[in-house]
């Protein structure tokens, strides 16, 4: 089909007196096509009527679309079941043409930010390898909209407490605050309302006033309004977290801070500059921070349990044993947990960053194990060590392995040491120790056998002695 330009050219050349043959030769089209254009005397190409098979079933398609919950595959199956033969591409094209289940696209537009005008803040869930395990993390990000300076930190969960901690670290990193802190409609900050009608929680509003900015929420579903931070999350997930592993949460946040400094110092094509260079200009327009910024804390009240621990987020922190059963106040900051019994009695623990059912016990709170009392040597043992020190090894073995009560055994051993010669006695003890024999009656039998021939000599013929008399 000839387009508008070709038809206009044919009509102009015909008015100039150029023949049909010559027009066809110059435009490289057929003479019949030239004659049809001249007869029509219109520049607009004729519309070819095209019948749409799906038009006849418009109402049925709408009803099935709602019934099948927007699934075009199911709509096509139901149409075939009803005997309506329509190709699946034809059906989906019909839906796009009539905007069934779709909303017309709108241009996103562009936003321009003056220096020091706005910081965009949001959070996004990601997954990271921490201590060898894949963990779910909440990434909090903040971007200066003029210079696109970026800052990010990661937390196990993101509550109002973590929001205060992050925004405090962010304004310290940027060395100033902007006029507006743009957020989505998160319940962490929002009390009620959305978008321009959002009313923040009084606690968060007072926190923002102390740092010199105000919260502002974009309209629900208007993700383009926070495009800076959304683009940052995509970069963070696919660049920083890809292939990295971390020892703990502190290591993760330290590496994230170093990565942000590296990204801020690199050239960006969409701004045709380095963010750190634009920040040098924007910093002069930031609102100065207070001379002293208090550390965000949470206050809790607990009773010390019978094991001298206080419970916080399923974790337990130790206190002195004389605090058992008493009420204490807990001041929880991002890195420490301070437990106060009074103005001069405070215990500080490193804060466990997530609910892990763990115990934190300070060395001074560890329970001292009772030492075994060493028994004093009995009088029998002392006497044996004085008169026969060479028997000490066997004496200790008798106390450990002997069947009798040690006192009775030592008395018998002392009697044997006093009554029997030393050399046969020691020989018998060495033999008994070699075979693990600690029955002193049997040991005494060995001694008696050894000395029978030397110390107990009897007259072999008593009758002879009587006859001499």
C-alpha positions in Angstrom: 0.0 0.0 0.0 1.2 3.5 -0.9 1.8 5.8 2.0 0.9 9.4 2.4 4.2 10.8 1.0 4.0 8.7 -2.2 0.3 9.6 -2.8 1.1 13.3 -2.4 4.0 13.1 -4.8 1.8 11.3 -7.5 -0.9 14.0 -7.3 1.6 16.8 -7.5 3.4 15.3 -10.5 0.1 14.6 -12.2 -0.9 18.3 -11.8 2.4 19.3 -13.3 1.5 17.4 -16.5 3.8 14.4 -16.1 2.4 11.2 -17.7 1.3 8.2 -15.8 4.1 6.1 -17.4 6.8 8.5 -16.4 5.5 8.8 -12.8 5.4 5.0 -12.5 9.0 4.8 -13.8 10.3 7.5 -11.5 8.6 6.2 -8.3 9.2 2.5 -9.3 5.6 1.5 -8.8 3.0 0.1 -11.2 0.9 2.3 -13.6 -2.3 0.8 -12.2 -1.4 2.1 -8.7 -0.7 5.5 -10.1 -4.1 5.6 -11.9 -5.9 4.5 -8.8 -4.4 7.4 -6.8 -5.2 9.9 -9.6 -8.8 8.6 -9.7 -9.2 8.9 -5.9 -7.7 12.4 -5.7 -7.0 11.8 -2.0 -3.7 11.8 -0.2 -4.9 9.7 2.7 -4.3 5.9 2.2 -7.7 4.1 2.2 -8.5 2.2 5.3 -8.8 -1.6 4.8 -11.7 -2.9 6.7 -10.6 -5.7 9.0 -13.0 -7.9 10.8 -12.1 -8.8 14.4 -13.2 -12.2 15.5 -13.1 -11.3 19.1 -15.3 -8.2 18.7 -18.4 -10.4 18.5 -17.6 -11.9 21.9 -16.6 -8.7 23.7 -19.0 -9.1 26.6 -18.2 -12.8 27.0 -14.5 -12.1 27.1 -15.0 -9.4 29.8 -17.1 -11.7 31.9 -14.6 -14.6 31.6 -11.7 -12.3 32.4 -13.3 -11.3 35.7 -14.3 -14.9 36.4 -10.8 -16.3 35.7 -9.1 -13.5 37.8 -7.2 -12.0 34.9 -5.6 -15.2 33.6 -5.8 -15.0 29.8 -4.8 -18.7 29.5 -7.9 -19.7 31.4 -10.1 -17.3 29.4 -8.8 -18.9 26.2 -9.6 -22.4 27.6 -13.1 -21.3 28.6 -13.8 -19.8 25.1 -12.7 -23.0 23.4 -15.0 -25.0 25.8 -17.9 -22.8 24.6 -17.0 -23.4 21.0 -15.5 -20.0 20.3 -12.4 -20.6 18.1 -10.0 -17.7 18.6 -6.2 -17.9 18.6 -4.5 -17.1 21.9 -2.4 -14.2 20.3 -5.6 -12.8 18.8 -7.3 -12.9 22.2 -4.4 -11.2 24.1 -4.1 -8.5 21.3 -7.8 -7.9 21.7 -7.3 -7.4 25.5 -4.4 -4.9 24.9 -6.3 -3.0 22.3 -9.3 -2.5 24.6 -7.1 -2.1 27.7 -8.7 -5.0 29.5 -6.8 -5.6 32.7 -4.1 -3.0 31.9 -3.7 0.7 32.8 -2.4 3.1 30.2 1.2 4.0 30.6 2.1 7.5 31.6 5.4 9.3 31.2 7.5 9.4 34.3 8.8 12.9 33.9 11.9 14.3 35.5 12.6 15.7 38.9 15.2 18.4 39.5 16.6 18.9 43.0 18.5 21.9 44.3 21.5 21.4 46.6 20.5 20.5 50.1 16.8 20.1 49.1 16.1 16.4 49.7 17.3 13.0 50.9 15.5 9.9 49.7 15.3 7.2 52.3 13.8 3.7 52.0 14.4 0.0 53.0 14.5 -3.1 50.9 14.8 -6.8 51.9 17.8 -8.7 50.6 19.7 -11.9 51.4 23.4 -12.1 52.5 25.8 -14.8 53.7 26.6 -14.0 57.3 28.8 -16.4 59.4 28.4 -19.1 56.7 24.6 -18.9 56.6 22.2 -17.2 54.1 20.3 -14.6 56.2 17.4 -12.3 55.5 18.5 -8.7 56.0 16.9 -5.3 55.8 18.9 -2.8 53.8 18.3 0.9 54.7 19.5 3.4 52.1 19.7 7.2 51.9 20.7 9.2 48.8 21.4 13.0 48.5 19.2 13.8 45.5 21.4 16.6 44.1 24.8 15.0 44.3 23.5 11.4 44.5 25.8 10.6 47.4 24.8 7.2 48.9 24.8 5.6 52.3 23.6 2.2 53.3 23.5 0.0 56.4 22.0 -3.4 57.1 19.9 -4.7 60.0 18.3 -8.0 61.0 15.0 -6.1 61.3 13.9 -2.5 60.7 11.8 -0.9 63.5 11.4 2.6 64.7 14.6 2.2 66.8 16.7 1.0 63.8 15.2 3.9 61.7 16.5 6.4 64.3 19.9 4.7 64.4 20.2 4.7 60.6 19.1 8.3 60.0 21.5 9.5 62.7 24.3 7.7 61.0 23.2 9.0 57.6 23.2 12.7 58.5 26.5 12.2 60.3 27.9 10.6 57.1 26.6 13.5 55.0 27.7 16.0 57.6 24.4 17.8 57.5 20.7 17.4 56.9 18.4 18.5 54.0 15.2 20.3 54.1 13.1 17.2 53.3 13.5 13.5 54.0 11.4 11.7 51.3 10.0 8.3 52.5 7.4 5.8 51.3 4.3 5.3 53.4 6.0 3.1 56.0 4.3 2.5 59.4 7.7 3.1 61.0 7.2 6.9 60.5 3.6 7.4 59.4 0.9 7.8 62.0 -2.0 8.2 59.5 -2.6 9.4 56.0 -0.6 8.9 52.8 1.3 11.1 50.4 1.0 14.8 51.0 -1.6 14.2 53.8 0.8 12.0 55.8 1.1 12.8 59.5 4.2 11.4 61.1 4.4 9.8 64.6 5.0 12.5 67.2 8.1 10.6 68.3 9.6 10.6 64.8 8.5 14.2 64.1 10.4 15.3 67.3 13.4 13.2 66.2 13.4 14.9 62.7 13.1 18.4 64.2 16.2 17.7 66.4 18.2 16.8 63.3 16.8 19.7 61.2 14.7 18.0 58.6 11.0 17.1 58.1 9.5 13.8 56.8 7.5 13.9 53.5 5.9 10.8 51.9 5.3 10.3 48.2 1.9 9.2 46.8 1.1 5.5 47.1 2.4 3.6 44.1 4.5 6.5 42.9 7.8 4.6 42.9 9.4 7.0 40.4 9.3 9.7 43.1 12.0 7.7 45.0 13.9 6.6 41.9 17.3 7.6 43.3 17.1 5.2 46.3 15.4 2.5 44.3 18.2 2.5 41.7 20.6 2.4 44.6 19.0 -0.8 46.0 19.3 -2.5 42.6 23.0 -1.6 42.5 23.5 -2.7 46.1 22.0 -6.1 45.5 23.7 -6.9 42.2 27.1 -5.4 43.0 27.8 -5.3 46.7 26.0 -8.4 47.9 26.9 -10.5 44.9 29.6 -13.1 45.9 30.4 -11.5 49.2 30.3 -13.2 52.7 30.5 -11.5 56.1 31.7 -12.6 59.5 29.0 -10.8 61.4 26.7 -7.8 61.3 29.5 -5.4 62.2 31.6 -6.7 59.3 28.7 -6.4 56.9 28.0 -2.7 57.8 31.7 -1.9 57.7 32.1 -3.3 54.3 28.9 -1.6 53.1 30.3 1.8 54.3 33.6 1.2 52.5 31.7 0.2 49.3 29.6 3.4 49.5 32.7 5.5 49.7 34.1 3.7 46.7 30.9 4.2 44.7 30.6 7.9 45.7 34.1 8.5 44.4 33.5 6.8 41.0 32.3 8.6 37.8 28.6 8.4 36.9 27.4 8.8 33.3 23.9 9.9 34.1 25.2 13.0 36.1 28.4 13.3 34.1 30.4 13.7 37.3 31.5 12.0 40.5 29.1 12.3 43.4 31.8 13.3 45.7 32.6 16.3 43.5 29.0 17.5 43.4 28.8 16.9 47.2 31.5 19.5 47.7 29.1 22.1 46.4 26.0 20.6 48.1 27.6 20.4 51.5 27.5 24.2 51.9 23.7 24.1 51.5 23.1 21.3 54.0 21.6 22.3 57.4 24.2 22.1 60.2 23.8 19.4 62.7 23.4 20.1 66.5 26.5 20.3 68.5 25.5 17.2 70.4 23.5 14.4 68.9 22.1 11.9 71.5 22.5 8.3 70.7 19.1 6.6 70.0 18.1 4.4 72.9 15.2 2.3 74.1 14.2 2.1 77.8 12.9 -1.2 79.3 12.1 -2.3 82.8 12.8 -5.8 83.9 13.0 -8.0 87.0 16.2 -10.0 87.5 15.4 -13.7 87.4 16.6 -16.4 89.8 19.6 -17.1 87.5 20.7 -13.4 87.8 19.8 -12.6 84.2 17.5 -10.0 82.6 15.6 -10.8 79.4 15.6 -8.6 76.3 14.5 -9.7 72.8 14.8 -13.4 73.8 18.4 -12.8 74.8 19.7 -12.8 78.4 22.2 -10.5 80.0 23.9 -11.2 83.3 24.0 -9.0 86.4 25.6 -9.4 89.9 24.1 -12.1 92.0 22.8 -9.8 94.7 20.5 -8.1 92.2 18.3 -11.2 92.0 14.6 -10.4 92.3 15.1 -6.6 92.0 13.7 -4.2 89.4 16.3 -2.8 87.0 16.2 -0.3 84.1 17.7 -1.2 80.7 19.0 1.4 78.3 19.3 -0.3 74.9 21.5 1.5 72.3 22.7 0.1 69.0 25.9 -1.3 70.3 25.5 -1.6 74.1 22.9 -2.7 76.7 23.3 -0.8 80.0 21.5 -2.2 83.0 21.0 0.2 85.9 20.0 -0.7 89.5 20.7 2.9 90.7 22.7 5.9 89.8 26.0 4.2 90.8 25.2 0.6 89.9 25.5 0.0 86.2 26.4 -3.1 84.1 27.2 -2.7 80.4 27.0 -5.6 77.9 27.7 -5.6 74.1 24.3 -5.7 72.5 23.3 -8.9 70.6 21.9 -7.4 67.4 19.1 -9.9 66.8 16.8 -12.2 68.8 18.9 -15.3 69.1 18.1 -16.8 72.5 21.7 -16.3 73.6 23.3 -15.5 76.9 25.8 -12.7 77.5 27.7 -13.4 80.8 30.4 -11.0 81.9 33.5 -12.6 83.4 32.9 -11.0 86.8 29.4 -12.5 86.9 30.5 -16.1 86.2 29.7 -18.4 89.1 32.8 -19.5 90.9 33.0 -23.3 91.2 33.6 -24.5 94.7 37.0 -26.0 95.2 37.3 -29.4 96.7 38.6 -29.3 100.2 41.8 -31.3 100.5 41.5 -33.7 103.4 44.2 -33.4 106.1 46.5 -36.3 106.6 45.3 -38.6 109.4 47.6 -39.3 112.4 48.3 -42.8 111.1 49.4 -41.4 107.7 51.6 -38.9 109.4 53.2 -41.5 111.6 53.8 -43.8 108.6 55.5 -41.0 106.6 57.8 -40.4 109.6 58.8 -44.0 110.4 58.6 -45.4 106.9 58.7 -42.7 104.2 59.4 -45.4 101.5 55.9 -46.7 102.0 54.2 -43.4 100.9 53.4 -44.5 97.3 51.7 -47.7 98.6 49.9 -45.7 101.3 48.3 -43.4 98.6 47.4 -46.4 96.5 45.7 -48.1 99.5 43.7 -44.9 100.1 42.5 -44.8 96.5 42.0 -48.5 95.7 41.6 -50.2 99.1 38.3 -51.9 100.0 38.5 -51.1 103.6 37.9 -47.6 105.1 41.2 -45.8 104.7 41.5 -45.2 108.5 41.3 -48.9 109.3 43.7 -49.8 106.5 46.3 -47.2 107.6 46.1 -48.5 111.2 46.7 -52.0 110.0 49.6 -50.9 107.8 51.1 -48.9 110.7 50.9 -52.0 112.9 52.7 -54.1 110.3 55.4 -51.5 109.9 56.1 -51.5 113.6 56.0 -55.3 114.1 57.7 -56.7 111.0 61.2 -56.2 109.7 61.5 -53.5 107.2 63.2 -55.4 104.3 60.6 -58.3 104.1 57.9 -55.7 104.6 59.0 -53.5 101.6 59.5 -56.6 99.5 56.0 -57.7 100.1 54.6 -54.2 99.4 56.5 -54.0 96.1 55.1 -57.4 95.1 51.5 -56.4 96.1 51.8 -53.1 94.2 53.0 -54.9 91.1 49.9 -57.2 91.0 47.5 -54.5 92.2 46.9 -56.2 95.6 45.6 -53.8 98.3 44.0 -56.4 100.6 46.3 -55.9 103.7 45.3 -59.3 105.2 46.8 -61.0 102.1 49.8 -58.7 102.2 50.4 -59.6 105.8 50.3 -63.3 104.8 53.1 -62.6 102.2 55.2 -60.9 104.8 54.7 -63.8 107.3 55.8 -66.3 104.7 58.9 -64.3 103.9 60.0 -64.2 107.5 58.9 -67.6 108.7 62.2 -69.3 108.1 64.3 -66.6 109.6 62.4 -65.3 112.6 60.2 -68.2 113.7 62.6 -71.2 114.2 61.1 -74.2 116.3 62.9 -77.3 117.6 62.4 -80.1 115.1 62.6 -82.9 117.9 60.9 -81.7 121.1 61.1 -85.2 122.7 64.8 -85.0 122.7 64.9 -81.9 124.7 62.5 -83.4 127.3 64.7 -86.5 127.7 67.8 -84.5 128.4 66.0 -82.8 131.2 
